[in-house]
């Protein structure tokens, strides 16, 4: 007696065992190839992505039952997720046990979502022939990637196109098709190369057709990318940014460190940036872990405002933000209530723009909150979950921001810069950011704190995903990170300057303020919406046919 994939007992022949083990090896190989094509593995590892799905296709194309197909996909997805997402549990000595548990669960749960395109593939086989169905898989894949962005459980870290960030010549076409468009190309190239592989002994014409089509899908974006990189005109309008990387241990910061010492450190580094020519300052996510402008810390708040007023410079910073409501106001449905003080309030993981002499002139509350880390999924629908699930540093109960704020900072008393300020995890959402860019932003600024995850793959992946946001929208990206990686990325996705991990430093440099909107910015849903509609159509036809059989119509 032996076990099949997930525990079903059955007497197995030696030939079946051999075949099963061979297929498992193929699935593991596919997961490894896709995993090592993601950052931080350097170029040319990204080229493996164009063949990494072929072993998976070899296995699932031989399988008939949906459960057998999805078992194969799960094993592939588990290996892929293990290589790329192992870091989520943090695995540092200070790490909260709940964070570690969440990291382990993610590695096991994330592969389930890869079953969405494989299930749609199975549905399609009941409507079209197998060859046509496999060619439709790229559309089913980007349907999964898009829908995964829409729920409270969203963690779209493994969008295939995002793994190509280091293939700088190829990704330039993202200003037309976006990162999901790159994902579509990746899956389609794999499909065509698989079809060429299985036809090479049968039909020379099919081999040439499929292989030639795959080659074109590689060459056309490369030609486009080379033309863009050699001929794109960058704006002469620039601003010198001063990016502050204080490198504070995030666990210590949230356990009651000295606020004045933290403020002093950031101000000292800010003065260094100003001495190096900075015209606008950037501090990282939750630079000071208090509601600084909530009324409880007037001396520290005044100190920061006085500092930037004396130097006539704007400061964009990550900072917790609180909004209080008295009983005469309309109370939002998601407001929390303090029984001790008898008032309603909302708290946000926020970005604040602090202006000389004025203090906070604009704020933005983070809209895309990390599931479990910053917000309990479905907590609004099931409020009891808020009390059941919390983790040690006390940041798992933020309110969700409501508006795509565009910050306006005046430089040298005459030039108003429009900034899209994002908090950390939000930078992995291409369609979310294009919504800001359509409001005529000049640059994208990301405040983040990747120090939670140590010197693992996570911070390097996060930085590289910002490259795609720059290319999609042709906007410079500034990343201001507590412990690294802080960086300046130009509108072509090229890293101009960057810091090392876990260094206390200042990064100053000129940032291109590129005007205009790309095709992707203005038409960002042109691919995922039709793909999703078609996938829904395929699922509907499948269930309609099954219902007809069931009812014997």
C-alpha positions as CSV (number, residue, x, y, z in Angstrom):
1,X,0.0,0.0,0.0
2,X,1.2,3.5,-0.7
3,X,-0.1,7.1,-0.8
4,X,-1.1,9.1,-3.8
5,X,-0.5,12.9,-3.9
6,X,-2.5,13.8,-0.8
7,X,-3.2,10.6,1.1
8,X,-5.6,8.5,-0.9
9,X,-4.6,4.9,-0.4
10,X,-4.4,2.6,-3.3
11,X,-2.3,-0.5,-4.4
12,X,0.2,0.9,-6.9
13,X,2.1,-1.0,-9.6
14,X,5.8,-0.3,-10.0
15,X,5.2,1.3,-13.4
16,X,2.7,3.7,-11.8
17,X,5.1,4.6,-9.0
18,X,7.8,5.3,-11.5
19,X,5.5,7.5,-13.6
20,X,4.2,9.3,-10.5
21,X,7.7,10.0,-9.2
22,X,8.8,11.3,-12.6
23,X,5.8,13.6,-12.7
24,X,6.5,14.9,-9.2
25,X,10.1,15.7,-10.3
26,X,8.8,17.6,-13.3
27,X,6.5,19.6,-11.1
28,X,9.2,20.4,-8.6
29,X,11.5,21.4,-11.5
30,X,8.8,23.7,-12.8
31,X,8.4,25.4,-9.4
32,X,12.2,25.8,-9.0
33,X,12.6,27.3,-12.5
34,X,9.9,29.8,-11.8
35,X,11.2,30.5,-8.3
36,X,14.7,31.3,-9.3
37,X,13.6,33.6,-12.1
38,X,12.3,36.0,-9.5
39,X,14.4,38.6,-7.6
40,X,16.8,38.6,-5.9
41,X,18.3,36.1,-8.5
42,X,20.1,38.3,-11.0
43,X,19.7,38.5,-14.8
44,X,19.8,36.2,-16.8
45,X,17.9,33.9,-14.4
46,X,14.8,35.8,-15.6
47,X,15.0,34.0,-18.9
48,X,14.1,30.7,-17.2
49,X,10.6,32.1,-16.8
50,X,10.0,31.7,-20.5
51,X,10.4,27.9,-20.2
52,X,9.7,27.3,-16.5
53,X,6.0,26.3,-17.0
54,X,6.8,23.6,-19.7
55,X,7.4,20.8,-17.2
56,X,4.0,21.7,-15.5
57,X,2.3,21.6,-18.9
58,X,3.8,18.2,-19.7
59,X,2.2,16.8,-16.5
60,X,-1.2,18.4,-16.6
61,X,-1.8,17.8,-20.3
62,X,-1.8,14.1,-19.5
63,X,-4.4,14.4,-16.7
64,X,-8.1,14.2,-17.3
65,X,-9.7,14.8,-13.9
66,X,-9.9,18.2,-12.3
67,X,-8.6,16.9,-8.9
68,X,-5.6,15.3,-10.6
69,X,-4.8,18.5,-12.5
70,X,-5.1,20.7,-9.4
71,X,-2.9,18.3,-7.3
72,X,-0.2,18.8,-9.8
73,X,-0.7,22.5,-9.9
74,X,-0.6,22.7,-6.1
75,X,2.8,20.9,-5.9
76,X,4.2,23.3,-8.5
77,X,2.8,26.3,-6.7
78,X,4.1,25.1,-3.3
79,X,7.7,24.9,-4.5
80,X,7.3,28.2,-6.4
81,X,5.9,29.9,-3.2
82,X,8.5,28.3,-0.9
83,X,11.4,29.7,-2.9
84,X,9.9,33.2,-3.3
85,X,7.8,33.7,-0.1
86,X,9.8,31.9,2.6
87,X,10.7,35.3,4.1
88,X,7.2,36.3,5.1
89,X,7.4,34.7,8.5
90,X,10.4,37.0,9.3
91,X,12.3,34.3,11.1
92,X,14.3,36.7,13.3
93,X,14.7,36.3,17.1
94,X,12.4,39.2,17.8
95,X,9.6,38.0,15.4
96,X,6.2,37.6,16.8
97,X,4.9,34.0,16.8
98,X,1.7,35.1,15.0
99,X,3.8,36.6,12.2
100,X,5.8,33.3,11.9
101,X,2.6,31.3,11.8
102,X,1.2,33.6,9.1
103,X,4.3,33.1,7.0
104,X,4.0,29.3,7.2
105,X,0.3,29.5,6.3
106,X,1.0,31.7,3.3
107,X,3.4,29.2,1.8
108,X,0.7,26.5,2.1
109,X,-2.3,28.6,1.1
110,X,-0.9,30.7,-1.7
111,X,-0.5,27.7,-4.1
112,X,-4.3,27.2,-3.9
113,X,-4.8,30.3,-5.9
114,X,-2.8,28.9,-8.8
115,X,-5.7,26.4,-9.1
116,X,-7.9,29.2,-10.5
117,X,-6.3,29.2,-14.0
118,X,-5.9,25.4,-14.0
119,X,-9.6,25.0,-13.1
120,X,-10.6,27.3,-15.9
121,X,-8.4,25.3,-18.2
122,X,-10.3,22.2,-17.2
123,X,-13.6,24.0,-17.8
124,X,-12.4,25.1,-21.2
125,X,-11.5,21.5,-22.2
126,X,-15.2,20.7,-21.9
127,X,-16.0,23.4,-24.5
128,X,-13.0,23.5,-26.8
129,X,-10.4,21.0,-27.9
130,X,-7.3,20.6,-25.7
131,X,-5.0,22.5,-28.0
132,X,-7.3,25.6,-28.1
133,X,-7.8,25.3,-24.3
134,X,-4.1,25.4,-23.6
135,X,-3.8,28.5,-25.8
136,X,-6.5,30.2,-23.7
137,X,-4.5,29.5,-20.5
138,X,-2.6,32.9,-20.6
139,X,-6.0,34.7,-20.4
140,X,-7.1,32.4,-17.5
141,X,-3.8,33.2,-15.8
142,X,-4.1,37.0,-15.9
143,X,-7.7,36.6,-14.7
144,X,-6.4,34.9,-11.6
145,X,-3.7,37.5,-11.1
146,X,-6.2,40.4,-11.5
147,X,-8.9,38.8,-9.3
148,X,-6.3,38.1,-6.6
149,X,-5.8,41.8,-6.2
150,X,-9.5,42.6,-5.4
151,X,-10.3,40.8,-2.1
152,X,-9.3,41.3,1.6
153,X,-7.0,38.3,1.2
154,X,-5.1,39.7,-1.7
155,X,-1.3,39.1,-1.8
156,X,-0.4,39.4,-5.5
157,X,3.3,39.2,-4.9
158,X,3.9,36.5,-7.5
159,X,2.5,38.2,-10.6
160,X,4.7,36.6,-13.2
161,X,5.4,39.8,-15.0
162,X,6.8,41.3,-11.8
163,X,9.6,38.7,-11.8
164,X,11.0,40.2,-15.1
165,X,12.0,43.5,-13.5
166,X,15.8,42.9,-14.1
167,X,15.2,42.2,-17.8
168,X,15.1,45.9,-18.4
169,X,15.0,45.8,-22.2
170,X,12.0,43.5,-22.2
171,X,9.8,45.2,-19.7
172,X,9.7,48.6,-21.5
173,X,6.5,47.4,-23.2
174,X,4.8,47.5,-19.8
175,X,4.0,51.1,-20.6
176,X,1.5,49.7,-23.0
177,X,0.4,46.3,-21.6
178,X,1.3,46.6,-17.9
179,X,2.8,43.9,-15.7
180,X,-0.2,41.5,-16.3
181,X,0.5,41.9,-20.0
182,X,4.0,40.7,-19.3
183,X,2.5,37.8,-17.4
184,X,0.3,37.0,-20.4
185,X,3.4,37.0,-22.7
186,X,5.3,34.7,-20.3
187,X,2.5,32.1,-20.2
188,X,1.9,32.3,-23.9
189,X,5.6,31.8,-24.7
190,X,5.6,28.8,-22.5
191,X,2.5,27.4,-24.2
192,X,4.0,27.9,-27.7
193,X,7.4,26.4,-26.7
194,X,5.6,23.4,-25.2
195,X,3.5,22.9,-28.3
196,X,6.7,23.2,-30.4
197,X,8.4,20.6,-28.1
198,X,5.6,18.0,-28.4
199,X,5.3,18.5,-32.2
200,X,9.0,18.3,-33.2
201,X,8.7,14.5,-34.0
202,X,5.3,14.8,-35.6
203,X,5.1,18.0,-37.7
204,X,8.0,20.2,-38.8
205,X,5.4,22.9,-39.8
206,X,3.9,23.0,-36.4
207,X,7.4,23.1,-34.8
208,X,8.3,26.1,-36.9
209,X,5.0,27.8,-36.4
210,X,4.9,27.5,-32.7
211,X,8.7,28.1,-32.2
212,X,8.6,31.1,-34.5
213,X,5.6,32.6,-32.8
214,X,7.3,32.2,-29.4
215,X,10.5,33.8,-30.8
216,X,8.4,36.8,-32.1
217,X,6.8,37.3,-28.7
218,X,10.3,37.6,-27.3
219,X,11.8,39.7,-30.0
220,X,9.0,42.3,-30.5
221,X,9.1,43.5,-26.9
222,X,13.0,43.5,-27.0
223,X,13.0,45.6,-30.2
224,X,10.5,48.0,-28.6
225,X,12.5,48.2,-25.4
226,X,15.7,48.9,-27.2
227,X,14.1,51.7,-29.2
228,X,12.7,53.2,-26.0
229,X,15.9,53.0,-24.1
230,X,17.9,54.6,-26.9
231,X,15.4,57.3,-27.9
232,X,13.2,58.2,-25.0
233,X,13.4,61.8,-24.0
234,X,13.6,62.3,-20.3
235,X,12.3,65.6,-18.9
236,X,14.8,68.3,-17.9
237,X,12.6,69.2,-15.0
238,X,14.1,67.7,-11.9
239,X,14.1,67.9,-8.1
240,X,16.8,66.9,-5.7
241,X,15.4,64.5,-3.2
242,X,16.8,63.8,0.3
243,X,15.9,60.3,1.3
244,X,16.5,59.5,5.0
245,X,17.3,55.9,6.0
246,X,17.6,55.8,9.8
247,X,17.9,52.0,10.1
248,X,16.0,51.7,13.4
249,X,15.2,48.2,14.7
250,X,11.4,48.0,14.0
251,X,10.7,45.8,17.0
252,X,12.5,48.2,19.4
253,X,10.8,51.2,17.8
254,X,7.3,49.9,18.6
255,X,8.1,48.9,22.2
256,X,8.4,52.4,23.5
257,X,11.8,53.9,22.4
258,X,12.6,57.5,23.2
259,X,10.6,59.7,20.8
260,X,12.9,62.7,21.2
261,X,15.9,60.5,20.3
262,X,14.1,59.2,17.2
263,X,13.2,62.7,16.1
264,X,16.7,63.9,16.7
265,X,18.2,61.2,14.6
266,X,15.9,61.9,11.6
267,X,16.5,65.6,11.9
268,X,20.3,65.1,12.0
269,X,20.1,63.0,8.8
270,X,17.8,65.5,7.2
271,X,20.3,68.3,7.9
272,X,22.9,66.2,6.2
273,X,20.6,65.8,3.1
274,X,20.0,69.5,3.0
275,X,23.7,70.2,3.1
276,X,24.0,67.9,0.1
277,X,21.5,70.0,-1.8
278,X,18.1,68.3,-1.0
279,X,15.1,70.3,-2.1
280,X,12.5,68.0,-0.5
281,X,12.9,65.5,2.3
282,X,11.5,61.9,2.6
283,X,11.2,59.9,5.8
284,X,10.3,56.2,5.8
285,X,7.1,54.4,6.9
286,X,6.1,55.1,10.5
287,X,9.2,57.3,10.9
288,X,7.9,58.1,14.4
289,X,5.6,55.4,15.8
290,X,3.1,57.8,17.4
291,X,0.2,59.9,16.4
292,X,2.5,62.9,16.3
293,X,-0.1,65.4,15.2
294,X,-2.9,64.0,17.3
295,X,-2.3,66.5,20.1
296,X,-0.3,64.3,22.6
297,X,3.2,65.3,21.4
298,X,3.1,69.0,20.8
299,X,6.8,69.7,21.5
300,X,8.1,67.0,19.1
301,X,5.6,68.1,16.4
302,X,6.6,71.7,16.8
303,X,10.3,70.8,16.7
304,X,9.9,69.2,13.3
305,X,7.7,72.0,11.9
306,X,10.2,74.6,13.1
307,X,13.1,72.6,11.6
308,X,11.6,72.6,8.1
309,X,10.2,76.1,8.4
310,X,13.7,77.5,9.2
311,X,15.1,75.7,6.1
312,X,12.0,76.3,3.9
313,X,11.7,72.7,2.8
314,X,8.8,70.2,2.6
315,X,8.9,66.9,4.3
316,X,6.9,63.8,3.1
317,X,6.9,61.2,5.8
318,X,5.3,57.9,6.7
319,X,3.5,58.4,10.1
320,X,0.6,57.0,12.0
321,X,-2.4,59.4,11.8
322,X,-5.5,59.7,13.9
323,X,-8.8,61.4,13.1
324,X,-11.1,62.2,16.1
325,X,-14.9,62.7,15.9
326,X,-17.2,64.4,18.4
327,X,-20.8,63.4,18.8
328,X,-22.1,66.3,16.7
329,X,-20.3,64.9,13.6
330,X,-21.4,62.2,11.2
331,X,-19.6,59.1,12.5
332,X,-18.1,56.8,9.8
333,X,-19.2,53.2,10.0
334,X,-15.6,52.0,10.5
335,X,-14.8,54.4,13.3
336,X,-13.6,52.9,16.6
337,X,-15.0,54.0,20.0
338,X,-13.0,54.8,23.1
339,X,-15.1,54.0,26.1
340,X,-12.7,55.6,28.5
341,X,-12.6,59.0,26.7
342,X,-16.0,58.7,25.0
343,X,-15.1,59.7,21.5
344,X,-14.9,58.0,18.1
345,X,-11.7,57.9,16.1
346,X,-10.0,56.4,13.0
347,X,-6.3,55.4,12.8
348,X,-4.3,55.1,9.7
349,X,-0.9,53.9,8.5
350,X,-0.4,57.1,6.7
351,X,1.7,59.5,4.6
352,X,1.9,63.1,5.8
353,X,3.1,66.1,3.9
354,X,4.5,68.7,6.3
355,X,4.9,72.2,5.0
356,X,7.0,75.1,6.3
357,X,5.1,77.2,8.9
358,X,1.9,75.2,8.4
359,X,2.6,71.7,9.7
360,X,0.5,68.9,8.2
361,X,-1.2,70.2,5.0
362,X,-2.2,66.8,3.5
363,X,-2.5,63.2,4.7
364,X,-3.2,59.9,3.0
365,X,-4.4,56.8,4.8
366,X,-3.0,53.5,3.4
367,X,-5.7,51.8,1.3
368,X,-4.1,48.5,0.6
369,X,-3.4,46.9,4.0
370,X,-1.4,43.7,4.4
371,X,-3.7,40.8,5.3
372,X,-3.3,39.9,8.9
373,X,-0.2,42.1,9.3
374,X,-2.1,45.4,9.2
375,X,-5.7,44.4,9.0
376,X,-7.7,41.2,9.7
377,X,-9.4,40.2,6.5
378,X,-13.2,40.5,6.5
379,X,-13.1,42.2,9.9
380,X,-15.8,44.7,8.8
381,X,-18.2,41.8,7.9
382,X,-17.1,39.7,11.0
383,X,-16.1,42.1,13.8
384,X,-15.3,39.4,16.3
385,X,-12.2,38.5,14.2
386,X,-10.5,41.8,15.3
387,X,-10.2,40.5,18.9
388,X,-9.2,37.0,17.9
389,X,-6.3,37.9,15.6
390,X,-3.7,40.4,16.7
391,X,0.1,40.4,16.8
392,X,2.6,41.8,19.1
393,X,3.6,45.2,17.7
394,X,0.1,46.4,17.9
395,X,-0.4,47.5,14.3
396,X,-3.0,45.0,13.1
397,X,-6.0,47.3,13.4
398,X,-5.6,50.2,11.0
399,X,-8.5,51.8,9.2
400,X,-8.6,51.6,5.4
401,X,-7.9,54.9,3.6
402,X,-10.6,56.2,1.4
403,X,-9.1,58.5,-1.3
404,X,-6.2,58.6,-3.7
405,X,-4.5,61.7,-2.4
406,X,-2.1,63.6,-4.5
407,X,0.4,65.6,-2.5
408,X,1.5,69.1,-3.7
409,X,4.9,70.3,-2.5
410,X,6.2,73.7,-3.5
411,X,9.9,73.7,-4.4
412,X,12.0,76.9,-4.5
413,X,8.8,78.9,-4.0
414,X,7.6,78.5,-7.6
415,X,7.5,74.9,-8.7
416,X,4.6,72.7,-7.4
417,X,5.4,69.0,-7.5
418,X,2.5,66.5,-7.5
419,X,3.4,63.4,-5.6
420,X,1.8,60.0,-5.5
421,X,2.6,58.9,-1.9
422,X,2.3,55.2,-1.2
423,X,2.9,53.0,1.9
424,X,5.0,49.9,1.5
425,X,2.9,47.0,0.2
426,X,0.7,49.2,-2.0
427,X,3.5,49.4,-4.5
428,X,2.8,45.9,-5.8
429,X,-0.6,46.9,-7.2
430,X,-0.3,48.2,-10.8
431,X,-3.9,49.2,-11.3
432,X,-4.1,50.9,-7.9
433,X,-1.1,53.1,-8.8
434,X,-2.3,53.9,-12.3
435,X,-5.4,55.4,-10.6
436,X,-3.1,58.0,-8.9
437,X,-1.1,58.6,-12.0
438,X,-4.2,59.5,-14.0
439,X,-4.5,62.5,-11.6
440,X,-1.4,64.0,-13.3
441,X,1.3,63.1,-10.8
442,X,5.0,64.0,-11.3
443,X,6.5,61.2,-9.4
444,X,5.8,58.2,-7.2
445,X,7.1,58.1,-3.6
446,X,7.0,54.9,-1.6
447,X,7.6,55.0,2.2
448,X,8.4,51.5,3.5
449,X,9.8,49.5,6.3
450,X,11.1,46.2,5.0
451,X,13.3,45.7,8.1
452,X,10.7,43.4,9.6
453,X,12.0,40.6,7.2
454,X,15.7,40.9,7.7
455,X,18.2,40.5,4.9
456,X,16.0,38.1,3.1
457,X,14.6,38.0,-0.5
458,X,11.6,40.1,0.5
459,X,13.2,43.6,0.6
460,X,15.0,42.9,-2.7
461,X,11.8,41.7,-4.4
462,X,9.9,44.7,-3.1
463,X,12.4,47.1,-4.5
464,X,12.4,45.4,-7.9
465,X,8.6,45.5,-8.2
466,X,8.8,49.3,-8.0
467,X,10.8,49.2,-11.2
468,X,7.6,48.0,-13.0
469,X,5.6,50.9,-11.5
470,X,8.1,53.3,-13.0
471,X,8.0,51.8,-16.4
472,X,4.2,51.3,-16.5
473,X,3.6,55.0,-15.8
474,X,6.9,56.6,-17.0
475,X,7.3,58.2,-13.6
476,X,10.4,58.3,-11.4
477,X,10.0,56.3,-8.2
478,X,11.5,57.2,-4.9
479,X,11.7,54.5,-2.2
480,X,12.4,55.7,1.3
481,X,13.0,52.6,3.5
482,X,13.8,52.5,7.2
483,X,16.6,49.9,6.8
484,X,16.9,49.6,3.0
485,X,16.6,49.4,0.2
486,X,16.1,53.1,-0.4
487,X,16.4,54.1,-4.1
488,X,15.8,56.4,-7.0
489,X,14.4,54.8,-10.1
490,X,14.0,56.8,-13.3
491,X,11.0,56.6,-15.7
492,X,12.8,53.9,-17.8
493,X,13.0,51.6,-14.7
494,X,16.7,52.2,-14.3
495,X,18.1,52.3,-10.7
496,X,19.9,55.7,-10.5
497,X,21.0,55.3,-6.9
498,X,20.3,52.9,-4.1
499,X,21.4,52.1,-0.5
500,X,22.6,49.0,1.1
501,X,20.5,47.0,3.5
502,X,20.7,47.8,7.2
503,X,22.8,51.0,6.9
504,X,22.1,54.3,8.5
505,X,22.5,56.8,5.7
506,X,21.2,59.6,3.5
507,X,20.6,59.3,-0.2
508,X,20.4,62.5,-2.2
509,X,20.0,62.7,-6.0
510,X,18.2,64.4,-8.8
511,X,14.8,62.9,-9.7
512,X,13.3,63.4,-13.1
513,X,9.8,64.9,-13.1
514,X,8.3,63.3,-16.2
515,X,4.9,64.7,-17.3
516,X,2.3,62.9,-19.3
517,X,0.5,59.6,-19.2
518,X,1.3,56.3,-20.8
519,X,-1.2,54.1,-22.7
520,X,-1.2,51.7,-19.7
521,X,-1.9,54.6,-17.3
522,X,-5.0,55.6,-19.2
523,X,-6.1,52.1,-20.3
524,X,-4.9,49.9,-17.4
525,X,-7.8,47.5,-17.4
526,X,-7.8,46.9,-21.1
527,X,-6.4,43.4,-20.7
528,X,-7.7,42.0,-17.3
529,X,-11.3,43.0,-17.7
530,X,-11.9,41.2,-21.1
531,X,-9.9,38.3,-19.9
532,X,-12.0,38.0,-16.7
533,X,-15.2,38.4,-18.6
534,X,-14.1,35.6,-21.0
535,X,-13.1,33.4,-18.1
536,X,-16.5,34.0,-16.5
537,X,-18.2,33.1,-19.8
538,X,-16.2,29.8,-20.0
539,X,-17.1,28.9,-16.4
540,X,-20.8,29.8,-17.1
541,X,-20.9,27.6,-20.3
542,X,-19.3,24.7,-18.4
543,X,-21.8,24.8,-15.5
544,X,-24.7,25.3,-18.0
545,X,-23.6,22.1,-19.8
546,X,-23.3,20.2,-16.6
547,X,-26.8,21.4,-15.5
548,X,-28.3,20.3,-18.8
549,X,-26.9,16.8,-18.2
550,X,-28.0,16.8,-14.6
551,X,-31.5,17.9,-15.5
552,X,-31.5,15.8,-18.7
553,X,-32.7,18.7,-20.8
